Amino acid sequence: MKSKLYFLSFITATILFISCKTASKLYEKGNYDEAVELAAKKLQKDPNDSKLRNIIESSYKYAVEDHESRIRNNSESSNELKWEWMYNEYAALQKMYDAIRKVPAIFELIHPTDYSTYMITYGEKAGDVRFDRGLSFMQGYNKKSYQNAYREFQVAERFKPGNRDIVLKMNEAYEYAVTNVVILPLEENNGFRFSSYASSYESLDDKLLRDLQYNAGNEFVKFFSDRDARNREIRVDQVVDMRLATLNVGHYYDDRSTRKVSKEVVIKEIVYRPDSIVREYGKVYATITTTRRTMHSDALMQVNVRDADGGWLWSDNFSANHSWTTEFATYTGDARALSESDKQLIDRRQEQAPNEQEVIRCLMDEINNNASYRIRNYFIR
């Protein structure tokens, strides 16, 4: 029991030593804010640690001097963002105040200043500046300016959370900043659209749209189906039309090859007595016919992106290939001539080629994976 207590005491002392050393290093490097926060955290466990008390006292003093010096310099700046810079300095000071306040003994030692009222004052001014900048960007009347306005209103709302005017303008800016893209149903050139394969196309339509909606990669791009856009009266900025240029579902064909095999085996055995057996050897033969059955299918989809007036913006082609193969064999002759690998091939079940619906599904899945990736990249750019 004593050994366990000694071990725990040793570990605690080691941690405190390392903490003190780390806070000391931060102080020596001039990272006063970090030194204050780390020392305060460790002093919660042992508020009487003299080394850490000295470190936090000195670190806080120099940190305040640095921040207040930058505040004075920023106050003399003509830059409209100076209120934001000053707010950030007060926020750093308040962070140290909050850390020290968690250790009553150290709080009484240092008597840190509460800067919360300064944060409110300068937060209001910083938010007003960002709001005005957003209004100025709104006058650009183009996607880029509306996006910039939205960003400014976002920052303004962080300084003035829940401000109704800011929230309304932020929503308005976003509505103008976003590009609404309609994904039209997949069409084809070969008369299959209304055939039994239509469900495969519709599945691709839905999957592609779902992939783009859940992972657009650009917060200022939204994707809609044609029906959804019409029902919700969405402003359409760009249209993606997809056309299945080719769809070739192949038929399987067989390639047969024949080979002869032989093996020397015991063809006759004469037993004179248990310890006297005479064997005669001879060759046996077999003919193996191997069938290699293959099937190849392919498809090509063309994608065009156009603006609301039908103007061409971007296009790409997406191809897919599906290959299937199997191999089996039959034989004539003496089975004793067969090797183990020959037997396994002959015993293999003759697989049926995949049906057309399955082939089309695989082709559409490959096209969808390639298309969603490249279409997403286009709109990210």
C-alpha positions in Angstrom: 0.0 0.0 0.0 2.8 2.4 0.9 4.6 1.6 -2.4 1.4 2.6 -4.3 1.1 5.8 -2.4 4.7 6.6 -3.0 4.3 5.9 -6.7 1.2 8.2 -7.0 3.0 10.9 -5.1 6.0 10.5 -7.5 3.7 10.8 -10.5 1.9 13.9 -9.2 5.2 15.6 -8.4 6.5 14.7 -11.9 3.4 16.2 -13.6 3.7 19.4 -11.6 7.4 19.7 -12.4 6.7 19.2 -16.1 3.8 21.7 -16.0 5.9 24.2 -14.3 8.7 23.7 -16.8 6.3 24.0 -19.7 4.7 27.2 -18.4 8.2 28.5 -17.7 9.3 27.8 -21.3 6.2 29.6 -22.7 7.1 32.6 -20.5 10.7 32.6 -21.6 9.6 32.5 -25.3 7.3 35.5 -24.7 4.1 33.5 -25.1 2.6 35.2 -22.1 -1.1 34.4 -22.8 -0.4 30.7 -23.1 1.8 30.7 -20.0 -1.0 32.4 -18.0 -3.7 29.9 -19.2 -1.5 26.8 -18.6 -0.3 28.0 -15.2 -3.8 28.8 -14.1 -5.0 25.4 -15.2 -2.3 23.6 -13.2 -2.7 25.9 -10.2 -6.3 24.7 -9.8 -4.7 21.5 -8.5 -2.1 23.1 -6.3 -2.7 26.9 -5.8 0.3 27.1 -3.5 3.0 26.1 -6.0 5.4 29.0 -5.7 7.1 28.7 -9.1 3.8 28.6 -10.9 2.5 31.6 -8.9 5.5 33.6 -9.9 5.2 32.6 -13.5 1.5 33.5 -13.8 2.0 36.8 -12.0 4.8 37.9 -14.3 3.2 36.5 -17.5 -0.1 38.3 -16.8 1.7 41.6 -16.3 3.6 41.4 -19.6 0.6 40.0 -21.5 -1.5 43.0 -20.4 1.2 45.4 -21.4 1.5 43.8 -24.9 -2.3 43.8 -25.5 -2.8 47.4 -24.2 0.1 48.6 -26.4 -1.5 47.1 -29.5 -4.9 48.5 -28.5 -3.4 52.0 -28.3 -1.8 51.6 -31.7 -4.9 50.2 -33.3 -7.0 53.1 -31.9 -4.9 55.5 -33.9 -5.3 53.6 -37.1 -7.5 54.9 -40.0 -8.4 51.4 -41.0 -12.2 50.7 -40.6 -11.4 47.3 -39.1 -9.6 48.8 -36.2 -12.6 48.2 -33.9 -12.4 44.5 -34.7 -8.7 44.4 -34.0 -9.2 46.1 -30.7 -12.0 43.7 -29.9 -9.7 40.7 -30.5 -7.1 42.2 -28.1 -9.8 42.7 -25.4 -11.1 39.1 -26.0 -7.6 37.8 -25.4 -7.3 39.8 -22.1 -10.8 38.5 -21.1 -9.7 35.0 -21.8 -6.9 35.3 -19.3 -9.2 36.9 -16.8 -11.6 34.0 -17.0 -8.7 31.5 -16.6 -7.4 33.2 -13.5 -10.9 33.6 -12.0 -11.2 29.8 -11.7 -8.4 29.9 -9.1 -9.6 32.1 -6.2 -6.2 32.2 -4.5 -4.5 33.4 -7.7 -7.4 35.7 -8.5 -6.8 37.5 -5.1 -3.0 37.6 -5.8 -3.2 39.1 -9.3 -6.5 41.1 -9.3 -7.0 40.8 -13.1 -9.2 43.3 -14.9 -12.6 42.3 -16.2 -12.7 43.5 -19.9 -16.2 42.2 -20.7 -17.7 45.7 -21.0 -14.9 46.6 -23.5 -15.8 43.6 -25.5 -19.4 44.6 -25.7 -18.5 48.1 -26.8 -16.0 47.2 -29.4 -18.0 44.2 -30.5 -20.9 46.5 -31.4 -18.6 48.9 -33.3 -16.9 46.0 -35.2 -20.3 44.5 -36.0 -21.6 47.8 -37.4 -18.5 48.2 -39.6 -19.0 44.7 -41.0 -22.7 45.3 -41.6 -21.9 48.5 -43.5 -19.3 46.7 -45.6 -21.9 44.1 -46.4 -24.4 46.7 -47.6 -21.7 48.2 -49.8 -20.9 44.8 -51.4 -24.7 44.4 -52.1 -24.5 47.3 -54.5 -22.3 45.3 -56.8 -25.3 43.3 -58.0 -23.4 40.2 -59.1 -22.8 36.8 -57.6 -19.3 37.6 -56.3 -20.3 40.8 -54.6 -23.3 39.1 -53.0 -21.0 36.3 -51.7 -18.7 38.9 -50.2 -21.7 40.7 -48.6 -22.8 37.4 -47.1 -19.4 36.8 -45.6 -19.4 40.3 -44.1 -22.9 39.8 -42.6 -21.7 36.5 -41.2 -18.9 38.2 -39.3 -21.2 41.0 -38.2 -23.6 38.5 -36.8 -20.8 36.9 -34.7 -20.2 40.3 -33.1 -23.9 41.0 -32.7 -25.6 37.5 -32.3 -29.3 37.4 -33.2 -29.4 40.9 -34.6 -32.6 40.9 -36.7 -31.3 43.4 -39.4 -28.1 41.5 -39.9 -29.9 38.1 -40.1 -32.4 39.5 -42.7 -29.6 41.0 -44.8 -27.5 37.9 -44.5 -30.4 35.7 -45.8 -31.1 38.2 -48.6 -27.4 38.2 -49.7 -27.3 34.4 -49.7 -30.4 34.1 -51.9 -28.7 36.3 -54.5 -25.2 34.8 -54.0 -26.2 31.2 -54.5 -26.3 29.5 -57.9 -29.3 27.3 -58.3 -28.6 24.4 -60.6 -31.3 22.1 -62.0 -30.4 18.5 -62.9 -32.5 17.5 -65.9 -33.6 13.9 -66.3 -31.2 11.7 -68.3 -32.1 11.4 -71.9 -30.8 8.9 -74.6 -30.4 8.7 -78.3 -31.3 5.0 -78.9 -35.0 4.8 -78.0 -34.5 3.1 -74.6 -35.9 5.9 -72.5 -39.4 4.4 -72.2 -38.3 0.8 -72.3 -37.9 -1.6 -69.5 -34.5 0.0 -68.7 -36.1 3.3 -67.7 -35.7 2.5 -64.0 -31.9 2.3 -64.4 -31.9 5.8 -65.8 -34.2 7.2 -63.1 -32.0 5.6 -60.5 -29.0 7.4 -62.0 -30.9 10.7 -62.0 -31.9 10.3 -58.4 -28.5 9.1 -57.2 -26.5 11.8 -59.0 -28.8 14.5 -57.7 -28.6 13.1 -54.1 -24.8 12.9 -54.3 -24.5 16.5 -55.4 -27.0 17.8 -52.9 -25.3 16.1 -49.9 -21.8 17.0 -51.0 -21.9 20.1 -53.2 -18.4 21.2 -52.2 -19.5 24.8 -52.5 -21.9 26.5 -50.1 -23.0 28.9 -52.9 -24.2 26.1 -55.2 -27.5 24.3 -54.7 -28.8 21.4 -56.8 -32.5 20.7 -57.6 -34.5 18.3 -59.7 -36.5 19.8 -62.5 -39.8 18.9 -60.8 -38.7 20.3 -57.4 -37.5 23.6 -58.9 -40.8 24.1 -60.7 -42.9 23.2 -57.7 -41.0 25.5 -55.4 -40.6 28.2 -58.0 -36.9 28.2 -57.6 -34.9 30.8 -59.7 -32.9 28.7 -62.1 -29.3 30.0 -62.8 -27.8 27.0 -64.5 -29.0 23.7 -66.0 -27.2 20.3 -66.3 -28.6 18.2 -69.1 -27.4 14.6 -69.5 -27.7 12.5 -72.6 -26.9 8.8 -73.0 -25.1 8.8 -76.3 -24.4 5.1 -76.5 -25.5 2.0 -74.6 -24.1 -1.3 -75.8 -25.1 -4.3 -73.8 -23.0 -7.1 -75.3 -23.8 -10.8 -75.9 -21.5 -13.4 -74.6 -19.3 -15.4 -76.9 -17.3 -18.6 -76.3 -13.7 -19.2 -77.2 -12.9 -22.9 -77.1 -9.5 -24.6 -77.1 -8.6 -28.2 -77.0 -5.6 -30.0 -75.5 -4.6 -33.5 -75.0 -3.1 -34.8 -71.7 -1.6 -38.0 -70.7 -0.2 -39.7 -67.6 1.6 -42.9 -66.8 -0.5 -45.0 -64.4 -0.7 -48.6 -63.2 -2.8 -50.5 -65.7 -2.3 -54.0 -64.3 -1.3 -55.3 -60.9 -0.5 -59.0 -60.0 -0.4 -60.0 -56.4 1.6 -63.1 -55.7 1.6 -62.7 -52.0 1.3 -59.6 -49.7 4.9 -58.7 -50.0 5.2 -59.6 -53.6 3.3 -57.4 -56.0 4.0 -56.9 -59.7 2.7 -53.7 -61.4 2.5 -52.9 -65.1 2.5 -49.3 -66.2 1.1 -47.7 -69.2 -0.1 -44.3 -70.5 -3.7 -43.1 -70.4 -5.0 -40.2 -72.5 -7.7 -37.6 -72.3 -8.8 -34.7 -74.4 -9.8 -31.5 -72.5 -12.0 -28.8 -74.2 -11.8 -25.5 -72.3 -14.4 -22.8 -72.9 -13.7 -19.2 -72.1 -16.9 -17.3 -72.1 -16.7 -13.4 -72.2 -19.1 -10.5 -72.4 -18.3 -6.8 -72.8 -20.7 -3.8 -72.5 -20.1 -0.1 -72.6 -21.9 3.2 -72.3 -21.2 6.9 -72.9 -23.0 9.8 -71.3 -22.6 13.4 -72.5 -23.1 16.2 -69.9 -23.7 19.9 -70.7 -24.0 22.8 -68.3 -25.9 25.8 -69.6 -27.0 29.1 -68.2 -30.6 30.1 -67.8 -30.7 31.5 -71.3 -29.3 28.3 -72.8 -25.8 29.5 -73.3 -23.1 26.8 -73.2 -20.8 26.9 -70.1 -19.1 23.5 -69.8 -19.4 19.9 -71.1 -17.8 16.6 -70.6 -18.2 12.9 -71.5 -18.4 10.0 -69.1 -17.8 6.5 -70.2 -18.3 3.1 -68.5 -17.2 -0.4 -69.3 -18.5 -3.7 -68.0 -16.6 -6.9 -68.6 -17.5 -10.4 -67.5 -15.7 -13.7 -68.0 -15.8 -17.2 -66.9 -14.0 -20.5 -67.7 -15.1 -24.1 -67.6 -14.1 -27.4 -69.3 -15.3 -30.8 -70.4 -13.2 -33.9 -71.3 -13.3 -37.2 -73.2 -11.0 -40.1 -72.5 -9.6 -41.6 -69.4 -10.2 -39.5 -66.2 -7.0 -40.9 -64.8 -5.0 -38.7 -67.2 -6.4 -35.5 -65.5 -4.4 -33.4 -63.1 -5.9 -31.9 -60.0 -6.2 -28.5 -61.7 -7.9 -30.1 -64.7 -10.4 -31.8 -62.4 -11.2 -28.5 -60.6 -11.8 -26.7 -64.0 -14.0 -29.5 -65.2 -16.0 -29.6 -61.9 -16.5 -25.9 -62.1 -20.2 -24.9 -62.5 -21.0 -23.1 -65.8 -21.9 -19.6 -64.8 -24.7 -17.7 -66.6 -23.9 -14.3 -68.1 -25.4 -11.4 -66.1 -28.7 -10.2 -67.4 -29.1 -6.9 -69.2 -30.7 -5.1 -66.2 -27.7 -6.0 -64.0 -25.2 -4.9 -66.7 -27.0 -1.5 -67.2 -27.0 -1.0 -63.4 -23.3 -1.5 -63.2 -22.7 0.8 -66.1 -24.9 3.5 -64.6 -23.2 3.2 -61.2 -19.7 3.8 -62.8 -21.0 6.7 -64.8 -22.6 8.2 -61.7 -19.4 8.0 -59.7 -17.4 9.7 -62.4 -20.0 12.3 -63.2 -20.8 13.3 -59.7 -17.0 13.8 -59.0 -16.3 15.9 -62.1 -19.5 17.9 -62.0 -18.9 18.7 -58.4 -15.4 19.9 -59.2 -16.7 22.1 -62.0 -19.0 23.9 -59.6 -16.3 24.1 -56.9 -14.1 26.0 -59.4 
